[in-house]
Amino acid sequence: MRYLKVLALVILFFLSMVFFIQNTGDLSKEVTLSIELMQYKFMSQPLPYYLLILTAFAVGAIFCLLYFMGDKIRLSGQLRNCRTRMANLEQEVNSLRNLPLDEGNYPSAEESEEKA
């Protein structure tokens, strides 16, 4: 499975390099980003398209990393709680196994005495 992941990453890298090489002229064009909020107007310096694409990819990767780290922390907390509960239940089962058996404490023993 690990080899398939590496192969997929190599193919993705290869395709992205081909994309950038074939579109160098178009991706080198500059764009100025602007936003107007009420009376304020913000404008960026002229930026090439490829920088915007790479920045968007990096920001998306960071957000995915943060999301999955939070999910891993949450799941590891749940796993810890389940393991603690399982250990407590195993301890309870072991303590119940070590109890002496009395015929009078069980309903099935009373039924068998009545039949006899």
VENWO-V955093 format. One record per residue. N is the residue number from 1. SS is DSSP state (H for helix, E for strand, L for the rest). OMEGA is omega in radians with two decimals (NA if undefined). D_CENTER is the distance of its C-alpha to the mean C-alpha in Angstrom with 1 decimal. Layout:
n=N ss=SS omega=OMEGA d_center=D_CENTER
n=N ss=SS omega=OMEGA d_center=D_CENTER
//
This chain:
n=1 ss=L omega=-3.13 d_center=18.5
n=2 ss=H omega=-3.13 d_center=18.1
n=3 ss=H omega=3.10 d_center=21.2
n=4 ss=H omega=3.10 d_center=20.0
n=5 ss=H omega=3.12 d_center=17.0
n=6 ss=H omega=3.11 d_center=19.6
n=7 ss=H omega=3.12 d_center=22.0
n=8 ss=H omega=3.11 d_center=19.7
n=9 ss=H omega=3.11 d_center=19.1
n=10 ss=H omega=3.12 d_center=22.9
n=11 ss=H omega=3.11 d_center=23.7
n=12 ss=H omega=3.11 d_center=21.5
n=13 ss=H omega=3.13 d_center=23.2
n=14 ss=H omega=-3.13 d_center=26.5
n=15 ss=H omega=3.12 d_center=26.3
n=16 ss=H omega=3.09 d_center=25.3
n=17 ss=H omega=3.09 d_center=28.2
n=18 ss=H omega=3.11 d_center=30.5
n=19 ss=H omega=-3.11 d_center=29.5
n=20 ss=H omega=3.14 d_center=30.3
n=21 ss=H omega=-3.09 d_center=33.5
n=22 ss=H omega=-3.09 d_center=34.8
n=23 ss=L omega=-3.08 d_center=34.2
n=24 ss=H omega=-3.12 d_center=35.2
n=25 ss=H omega=-3.12 d_center=38.0
n=26 ss=H omega=-3.10 d_center=36.1
n=27 ss=H omega=3.13 d_center=33.1
n=28 ss=L omega=3.09 d_center=35.6
n=29 ss=L omega=-3.09 d_center=37.0
n=30 ss=E omega=3.11 d_center=36.5
n=31 ss=E omega=3.09 d_center=35.2
n=32 ss=L omega=3.13 d_center=35.7
n=33 ss=L omega=3.12 d_center=33.2
n=34 ss=E omega=3.10 d_center=34.7
n=35 ss=E omega=3.11 d_center=33.9
n=36 ss=E omega=3.08 d_center=36.5
n=37 ss=E omega=-3.07 d_center=35.8
n=38 ss=L omega=-3.10 d_center=39.0
n=39 ss=L omega=-3.13 d_center=41.5
n=40 ss=E omega=3.12 d_center=39.2
n=41 ss=E omega=3.13 d_center=38.5
n=42 ss=E omega=3.10 d_center=36.1
n=43 ss=E omega=3.11 d_center=36.3
n=44 ss=L omega=3.00 d_center=34.6
n=45 ss=L omega=3.08 d_center=36.4
n=46 ss=L omega=-3.10 d_center=36.6
n=47 ss=E omega=3.07 d_center=33.4
n=48 ss=E omega=-3.12 d_center=33.1
n=49 ss=H omega=-3.09 d_center=30.8
n=50 ss=H omega=3.11 d_center=29.0
n=51 ss=H omega=3.08 d_center=28.0
n=52 ss=H omega=-3.14 d_center=26.5
n=53 ss=H omega=-3.13 d_center=24.5
n=54 ss=H omega=3.11 d_center=23.2
n=55 ss=H omega=3.11 d_center=22.5
n=56 ss=H omega=3.10 d_center=20.5
n=57 ss=H omega=-3.12 d_center=18.5
n=58 ss=H omega=3.13 d_center=17.9
n=59 ss=H omega=3.09 d_center=17.0
n=60 ss=H omega=3.12 d_center=14.5
n=61 ss=H omega=3.13 d_center=12.9
n=62 ss=H omega=3.10 d_center=13.0
n=63 ss=H omega=3.10 d_center=11.5
n=64 ss=H omega=3.14 d_center=8.5
n=65 ss=H omega=3.13 d_center=8.3
n=66 ss=H omega=3.14 d_center=9.0
n=67 ss=H omega=-3.10 d_center=6.5
n=68 ss=H omega=3.05 d_center=3.5
n=69 ss=H omega=3.09 d_center=6.4
n=70 ss=H omega=3.12 d_center=7.3
n=71 ss=H omega=3.12 d_center=4.7
n=72 ss=H omega=3.12 d_center=5.6
n=73 ss=H omega=3.12 d_center=9.0
n=74 ss=H omega=-3.12 d_center=9.4
n=75 ss=H omega=3.10 d_center=8.8
n=76 ss=H omega=3.04 d_center=11.0
n=77 ss=H omega=3.09 d_center=13.5
n=78 ss=H omega=3.13 d_center=13.7
n=79 ss=H omega=3.11 d_center=14.3
n=80 ss=H omega=3.11 d_center=16.9
n=81 ss=H omega=3.14 d_center=18.6
n=82 ss=H omega=3.12 d_center=18.8
n=83 ss=H omega=3.10 d_center=20.2
n=84 ss=H omega=3.13 d_center=22.7
n=85 ss=H omega=3.13 d_center=23.7
n=86 ss=H omega=3.11 d_center=24.2
n=87 ss=H omega=3.10 d_center=26.3
n=88 ss=H omega=3.13 d_center=28.4
n=89 ss=H omega=3.09 d_center=29.0
n=90 ss=H omega=3.10 d_center=30.0
n=91 ss=H omega=3.11 d_center=32.3
n=92 ss=H omega=3.11 d_center=33.8
n=93 ss=H omega=3.13 d_center=34.3
n=94 ss=H omega=3.11 d_center=36.0
n=95 ss=H omega=3.09 d_center=38.2
n=96 ss=H omega=3.11 d_center=39.2
n=97 ss=H omega=-3.07 d_center=40.1
n=98 ss=L omega=3.10 d_center=42.5
n=99 ss=L omega=3.08 d_center=44.4
n=100 ss=L omega=-3.12 d_center=48.0
n=101 ss=L omega=3.04 d_center=48.6
n=102 ss=L omega=3.11 d_center=51.2
n=103 ss=H omega=-3.05 d_center=52.7
n=104 ss=H omega=-3.07 d_center=53.4
n=105 ss=H omega=-3.02 d_center=49.8
n=106 ss=L omega=-3.13 d_center=48.5
n=107 ss=H omega=-3.12 d_center=49.4
n=108 ss=H omega=3.12 d_center=50.0
n=109 ss=H omega=3.14 d_center=52.6
n=110 ss=H omega=-3.14 d_center=54.5
n=111 ss=H omega=-3.12 d_center=54.6
n=112 ss=H omega=3.09 d_center=55.9
n=113 ss=H omega=3.13 d_center=58.6
n=114 ss=H omega=-3.13 d_center=59.8
n=115 ss=H omega=-3.09 d_center=60.2
n=116 ss=L omega=NA d_center=62.2
//
